[in-house]
Amino acid sequence: MYRDRGGPRSFGALIRIVAILPLVISGCLATGVCQTSGQEEISRKAKFKVAPAYPDLARRMNITGIVKLQVTVAANGTVKSARLVGGHPVLANAALDAIKKWRFEPGPEDTTGIVDFHFSPN
């Protein structure tokens, strides 16, 4: 068998690394360790909030936690964009769907910040 100096000893080792990588990434998202540092809560006050629906799958699996979204609010107060920063992937879509319905106070320019959604089965 061919061995490269300092590299994987076999093709099987490479396969294992590639197989584990998605688990590491999803774990990173679930714990929030991957989140971008230096992000602050959004400074604009929300005028209208929609609570996220607790997903049935999350309820059956008893998944709880916090989902962090980076939100850009347009000058008119509508949500311009939102992206997942941290949290369990099963809960992420519910949070993204809810934040798109939020409305904020108008401001002079676009504002970007973090919004946290707390999920629990209660």
Secondary structure as UniProt FT lines:
FT   TURN            5..6
FT   HELIX           11..31
FT   TURN            32..34
FT   TURN            37..38
FT   STRAND          46..48
FT   HELIX           56..61
FT   STRAND          65..73
FT   TURN            75..76
FT   STRAND          78..86
FT   HELIX           89..99
FT   TURN            100..101
FT   STRAND          103..104
FT   STRAND          111..119
//
